[in-house]
Every structure is written in C-alpha cells, then in structure tokens.
Amino acid sequence: MRSRARRLLLFAVILLAWFAVFEAGLRRWGSSEAAPAFQGLFTGDPVIGYRLKPGARTRFTTSEFDTWIAINGAGVRDDEEIGPKAPDEKRIVILGDSLVLSVQVPFDRTFGELLERRLNEGSGTTRYRVINAGVQGYGPVEALLFFRRVVQHLQPDLVLVSVFVGNDAEEAVTARRLLDGERPATEVLSEGLATRLRRLVRRSMVLQVLRLRLVAVTDRFRSVSGPPEPPLQSYAARPAPRIGEGIRITTEVLRQLAAEAEAAGAATGIVLMPARFQIDDADYGRLKEIVRQTGGELVRDAATERFAAALGELRLPMIDLLPPLRRALPGPDLFFQENVHLTLRGHAVVAGALADFLREERLVEER
C-alpha cells in the first residue's frame, strides 16, 4: 500500500510539473484569449456578469494581428477619456459584441473611429464623437443592461445596436435570466460556483486548450444524428424552437432599450451584422457541406432575413450590412480567416456604409 501511495504521489508530482511547464510555455508564447493579459481586460459585474475593466491595458498578439488595447475610465475601448460633453458635440454609442470591440485591429482603424472621422469631414456646426461600447461575448440582453449601467451616463444622442445575426438569437435565450429580478439563493450559489469554475479554466491556458478540444470532440459526436449546432442553427432551414424564441427576446429587449434611450434623449438605430460565410463563398461551401452531412440544410441568409423581419416591426432605423459587404467583394479579405472578425478593409467598408445610412436617415447633419 505504501509503495502504491508513493507511486501515485510521484505520478501527481510529475503531472503537476508538466502542467506548470505547459502553462508557462503557453503564457509566454501562446496567443489564446485565455492568456492572462487578455483576460485582464475584464472584470466581474453583479448585474451583467462581466464587463470591460476600466483602465485596463494589454497587447494582444496572434498569427494574424498584433494590437494594443486600451480601456478608458468609463469602461469602453478608447485611447482617451470620454470627458464632459461639449455644447457642439453629439455622441453616437455603438453597442455590440466582439465584432464591435474589434481587438483584432488598432483602435484608430475600427469602424467606429473611421465613422467618426467621416462624419466630421468638411465644415459643420456639430462635432461627432463615436463611442465603441462593444464587449466580447455580449448579446442583446447584455447590451440592454450595459446601456443601463454605463452607456446612458455617457449622454448619447444616438445609440446604434449591432445585432450579430449569426448567434444573437442563441445569446438572447441563454442570457434572458439576467433580466429577472431577485433569484433563489440556490440558483445564485450554483451560478457562483459555475462562475468560479469558468474563471479557473479561463485563467489557465492549458485548461482552456483542453476545454476547446473537449468541445470539439463532443460536437463531433452530437452532429452525427442531429441538426446543425449553434451558431448555424440560426441559418437552418428548419431551426430549433429556441431560435424563434431568441429572436422574440431580442425584439422585446431592443424595444425596451429604444424606449429607455428615448427617455434619456437619444435616438436608436439597429445594425444587422452578417456572418463571414454570408460574404465568403468558399467558407459558405465548406459549412454547407458540413451541415448537409449532419442531415441539416444551411440557408445562407436565413438568419439575416429572420432578424430583419422581426426587428422591422420596431419601426426603428435599421441597416443590413450584408449588401454593402457583398458589393465590396472579394469576400476573403473582409474577414480574418482564423477568427471571423472584420479586417482593416472590412472596417473601412462598414464605416462607409454606416456614414451613408446615418445621413440617409437624417440621424446626422449633412455637410
């Protein structure tokens, strides 16, 4: 028994040693979002769960990009503080997820900053300030809560809500519990334990890599006899009921957000953001075949059409970025190929489309 215990102890020591070696190596040379430097951009929030950490700074490097990321005192991505609102200033805040936050490109090349420069070209009595209020992983529900906790205090004149049609229906279903009031203590406790476990995994690059591998394996087994899994379920010819429910939740959330923005003196607009495969033919061909092999049918623009139909009932100004991005083909250079976010050219195309949209809807002044 003692010999067996010694062997088990030795095995545990060796395992921990190898874990430490791999962890140190990945932290030094890895480029995962599990890296401590990247995770340091976020902090906990009692209402939303997490948000960007005011004053955070980091450099994020991968094989496709190398960017410096700064979070200002208001808790949004910006190299400068927001500061008091000048008499001739109008503020446009863009809410959304990682496609708005855009850690893949320098801040001055994001579509929000490019839009700001376009709107301020030429003479005019108004100076526009475009504020990037995107947060990695946020969906419509988190956008509403972030508006309440942060954005409304920035005195916006216009709030643009970016809806990523690829997975915001899924995100809305998952996050709707955040809209509830007080919850049972057992639920809060279980969520606390789950949150601590997620943080442990996120802080370890080795555990994060293992998690991704496990997800890949389980997804492969699940796809053998079922419909396409998220986020492609939003594009399925016959989507799961949760997709319709997620779009309904999104619609109600944006209705509420628009009402609260109006009460605060701000207008609201909607921006429909497409997925990469809707622009990139080769990407679409690969995904269509994968879905076909699982017994499903991928409809390329189904998610865009479903969101456009539902959100159109709100009678809010809305732009679908799919047409301008398609007009800017070829598609592969509009999105990164490893992380499906907009490239520098993609940001420029979106900025131009948004500038035209805001002028056509008379949400900004003509110059």
C-alpha positions in Angstrom: 0.0 0.0 0.0 2.8 2.4 0.9 4.6 1.6 -2.4 1.4 2.3 -4.4 0.8 5.5 -2.5 4.4 6.6 -3.3 3.9 5.8 -7.0 0.6 7.8 -7.0 2.3 10.7 -5.3 5.2 10.6 -7.7 2.7 10.5 -10.7 0.9 13.5 -9.3 4.1 15.5 -8.8 5.2 14.7 -12.4 1.7 15.6 -13.7 1.8 18.9 -11.9 5.3 19.6 -13.1 4.3 19.0 -16.7 1.2 21.2 -16.2 3.4 24.0 -14.9 5.8 23.7 -17.9 3.0 23.8 -20.4 1.2 26.6 -18.6 4.3 28.7 -18.5 5.1 28.0 -22.2 1.6 28.9 -23.4 1.6 32.1 -21.3 4.9 33.2 -22.7 4.4 32.2 -26.4 0.7 31.5 -26.7 -1.9 33.8 -28.2 -5.2 32.5 -26.9 -7.9 34.6 -25.4 -7.3 32.5 -22.3 -4.0 34.4 -21.8 -3.9 36.3 -18.5 -3.1 39.5 -20.3 -6.3 39.3 -22.4 -8.5 38.1 -19.5 -7.2 41.1 -17.6 -9.3 43.3 -19.8 -12.4 42.1 -18.0 -13.9 42.4 -14.5 -16.9 41.0 -12.8 -20.2 42.8 -12.7 -23.1 41.9 -10.3 -25.8 42.6 -12.9 -24.3 41.6 -16.3 -21.8 39.1 -15.1 -18.7 40.8 -16.5 -17.7 43.9 -18.4 -14.5 45.6 -19.6 -12.3 46.7 -16.7 -11.8 50.5 -16.5 -8.2 51.5 -17.1 -7.1 48.0 -18.4 -4.3 47.9 -20.9 -2.8 45.0 -22.9 -1.1 43.9 -26.1 -2.8 41.1 -27.9 -0.8 39.2 -30.5 -1.7 36.2 -32.7 -0.5 34.9 -36.1 -3.0 37.3 -37.8 -2.6 40.5 -35.9 -0.8 42.5 -33.2 -2.8 45.2 -31.4 -2.6 47.4 -28.4 -5.9 47.5 -26.4 -6.8 50.3 -24.0 -10.0 50.5 -21.9 -10.7 54.0 -20.6 -12.1 55.1 -17.2 -15.7 54.7 -18.5 -15.1 51.0 -19.2 -15.2 51.2 -23.0 -12.4 50.7 -25.6 -10.9 54.1 -26.2 -7.4 55.7 -26.1 -8.9 58.8 -24.5 -11.3 59.5 -21.7 -14.9 60.5 -22.6 -14.9 63.7 -20.6 -17.6 66.3 -20.3 -19.9 66.8 -23.3 -19.1 70.0 -25.3 -22.0 72.2 -26.4 -21.4 71.5 -30.1 -20.8 67.8 -29.5 -23.2 64.9 -30.4 -22.4 61.4 -29.2 -23.0 58.1 -31.1 -22.6 55.0 -29.0 -22.3 51.6 -30.7 -23.4 48.6 -28.6 -22.5 45.1 -29.6 -20.2 42.1 -29.2 -16.6 41.3 -30.2 -17.3 42.5 -33.8 -17.8 46.0 -32.4 -15.0 45.8 -29.7 -12.7 44.6 -32.5 -9.5 43.7 -30.6 -8.1 42.4 -33.9 -7.3 45.9 -35.3 -5.8 49.1 -33.9 -8.4 51.4 -32.3 -8.0 54.1 -34.8 -8.8 51.7 -37.6 -12.0 50.3 -36.1 -15.2 51.2 -38.0 -16.4 53.4 -35.1 -13.3 55.6 -35.3 -13.4 55.6 -39.1 -17.1 56.6 -39.0 -16.3 59.5 -36.6 -13.7 60.9 -39.0 -16.1 60.6 -41.9 -18.9 62.4 -40.0 -16.5 65.2 -39.1 -15.2 65.8 -42.6 -15.9 69.2 -44.0 -17.5 72.2 -42.3 -20.4 71.9 -39.9 -21.6 73.2 -36.6 -21.6 69.8 -34.9 -18.7 67.6 -33.9 -19.5 63.9 -33.6 -17.9 61.6 -31.0 -18.4 57.9 -31.8 -18.0 55.6 -28.7 -17.1 52.0 -29.0 -19.3 50.2 -26.4 -18.7 46.6 -27.7 -17.9 43.9 -25.2 -16.6 40.4 -26.1 -19.4 37.8 -25.8 -22.3 40.3 -25.3 -25.7 39.6 -26.8 -28.9 41.7 -26.9 -29.7 41.2 -23.2 -26.3 42.3 -22.1 -26.4 45.3 -24.4 -29.6 46.5 -22.7 -28.0 46.0 -19.2 -24.8 47.7 -20.3 -26.8 50.6 -21.6 -28.4 51.0 -18.2 -25.2 50.7 -16.2 -22.8 52.5 -18.4 -23.9 54.0 -21.7 -26.8 56.2 -20.6 -24.3 58.0 -18.3 -22.2 58.9 -21.4 -25.1 61.2 -22.6 -25.6 59.6 -26.0 -27.6 61.4 -28.7 -27.8 58.2 -30.8 -27.4 54.6 -29.8 -26.6 52.1 -32.5 -27.2 48.4 -31.5 -25.2 45.9 -33.5 -27.0 42.6 -33.8 -24.9 39.7 -34.9 -27.4 37.6 -36.8 -25.2 34.5 -36.5 -25.6 33.9 -32.8 -27.6 36.7 -31.1 -30.8 34.5 -31.1 -28.8 31.9 -29.1 -27.3 34.5 -26.9 -30.7 36.0 -26.0 -32.1 32.7 -24.9 -29.0 32.0 -22.8 -28.9 35.4 -21.2 -32.6 36.1 -20.6 -32.2 35.0 -16.9 -30.2 38.2 -16.4 -33.4 40.2 -16.9 -35.0 38.5 -13.9 -35.2 40.3 -10.5 -34.2 38.5 -7.3 -33.4 34.8 -7.8 -33.4 31.9 -5.4 -30.3 31.6 -3.2 -29.7 28.1 -4.5 -29.6 29.4 -8.1 -27.3 32.3 -7.1 -25.0 29.8 -5.3 -24.8 27.4 -8.2 -24.1 30.2 -10.6 -21.4 31.5 -8.3 -19.7 28.0 -8.3 -20.0 27.8 -12.1 -18.6 31.3 -12.5 -15.6 30.4 -10.3 -15.0 27.3 -12.3 -15.1 29.2 -15.6 -12.7 31.7 -14.2 -10.3 28.9 -13.2 -10.5 27.5 -16.7 -10.0 30.9 -18.3 -7.0 31.7 -16.2 -5.3 28.6 -17.2 -4.3 28.4 -20.8 -3.7 24.6 -20.5 -7.3 24.1 -19.2 -8.6 26.4 -21.9 -7.0 24.4 -24.6 -8.3 21.2 -23.1 -11.8 22.7 -22.9 -11.7 23.6 -26.6 -10.6 20.1 -27.5 -13.3 18.6 -25.4 -16.0 20.8 -27.0 -14.7 19.8 -30.5 -14.9 16.1 -29.7 -18.4 16.3 -28.1 -19.7 18.5 -31.0 -18.4 15.8 -33.4 -20.4 13.1 -31.6 -23.5 15.3 -31.3 -23.5 16.1 -35.0 -23.8 12.5 -36.1 -27.6 12.3 -35.8 -28.8 15.8 -35.1 -29.3 19.2 -36.8 -26.5 21.8 -37.0 -25.4 23.1 -33.7 -25.0 26.7 -32.7 -24.4 29.2 -34.2 -25.5 27.5 -37.5 -28.9 26.7 -36.1 -29.9 30.3 -36.8 -29.4 29.5 -40.5 -31.1 26.1 -40.5 -34.0 25.6 -43.0 -36.0 24.2 -40.0 -34.5 25.9 -36.9 -35.0 24.7 -33.4 -37.7 26.5 -31.5 -35.2 28.3 -29.4 -34.2 30.4 -32.4 -37.6 31.9 -32.8 -37.7 32.5 -29.0 -34.3 34.2 -29.2 -35.4 36.5 -31.9 -38.6 37.3 -30.0 -36.5 38.1 -26.9 -34.1 40.3 -28.9 -37.0 42.2 -30.4 -38.5 42.9 -26.9 -35.1 43.8 -25.5 -34.4 46.3 -28.3 -37.9 47.7 -27.9 -37.1 48.4 -24.2 -33.7 49.7 -25.0 -35.1 52.2 -27.5 -37.7 53.4 -25.0 -35.1 54.0 -22.3 -32.8 55.7 -24.8 -35.6 58.0 -25.9 -36.3 58.8 -22.2 -32.7 59.8 -21.9 -32.9 62.0 -25.0 -31.3 59.6 -27.5 -32.5 58.0 -30.8 -31.9 54.3 -31.5 -30.8 52.5 -34.7 -30.2 48.9 -35.5 -27.2 47.4 -37.4 -27.5 43.9 -38.7 -24.0 42.3 -38.8 -23.7 39.2 -41.0 -21.5 36.2 -40.5 -18.4 35.7 -42.6 -19.7 32.8 -44.6 -22.5 35.0 -45.9 -19.8 37.0 -47.7 -17.1 34.4 -48.4 -18.3 31.8 -51.0 -15.6 29.3 -50.1 -16.4 29.5 -46.4 -20.1 29.0 -47.2 -19.4 26.0 -49.4 -17.5 24.3 -46.6 -20.1 24.9 -44.0 -23.0 24.0 -46.2 -21.4 20.6 -46.9 -20.7 20.0 -43.2 -24.3 20.8 -42.3 -25.5 18.5 -45.2 -23.5 15.6 -43.8 -25.2 16.0 -40.4 -28.6 15.8 -42.0 -29.4 19.5 -41.9 -29.8 22.2 -44.5 -28.0 25.5 -44.3 -29.8 28.6 -45.8 -27.2 31.2 -46.3 -29.1 34.4 -45.4 -31.9 32.9 -43.2 -30.7 34.5 -40.0 -30.5 37.9 -41.6 -33.9 37.6 -43.1 -35.4 36.4 -39.8 -34.0 39.2 -37.7 -34.8 41.8 -40.4 -38.5 40.7 -40.4 -38.8 40.6 -36.6 -36.9 43.8 -35.9 -38.6 45.7 -38.7 -41.8 45.7 -36.5 -40.0 48.1 -34.2 -40.0 50.9 -36.8 -36.5 51.9 -35.9 -33.9 53.0 -38.5 -32.1 49.8 -39.5 -29.2 48.9 -41.8 -28.3 45.5 -43.1 -24.5 45.4 -43.7 -24.8 42.3 -45.9 -25.4 44.2 -49.2 -22.5 46.7 -48.8 -20.1 44.0 -47.7 -21.1 41.9 -50.7 -20.7 44.8 -53.1 -17.1 45.1 -51.7 -16.2 41.5 -52.8 -14.0 39.6 -53.0 -15.0 38.5 -49.5 -12.0 36.7 -48.0 -10.1 39.9 -47.3 -13.1 41.5 -45.5 -12.8 39.0 -42.6 -9.9 37.3 -40.9 -9.8 33.7 -41.8 -8.9 32.3 -38.3 -11.2 34.4 -36.1 -14.0 35.5 -38.4 -13.8 39.2 -37.4 -13.5 42.2 -39.7 -10.2 43.0 -41.3 -8.9 46.6 -41.8 -10.7 46.6 -45.2 -13.8 45.2 -43.7 -13.9 48.0 -41.1 -13.5 50.6 -43.8 -16.4 49.2 -45.8 -18.6 49.1 -42.7 -17.7 52.7 -41.7 -18.6 54.0 -45.2 -22.0 52.1 -45.2 -22.8 53.4 -41.7 -22.0 57.0 -42.7 -24.3 56.8 -45.7 -27.0 55.2 -43.6 -26.9 57.9 -40.9 -27.1 60.7 -43.5 -30.0 59.0 -45.4 -31.9 58.5 -42.2 -31.2 62.1 -41.1 -29.6 60.9 -37.9 -26.7 63.2 -38.5 -26.4 66.6 -40.3 -25.4 66.9 -43.9 -22.1 68.6 -44.6 
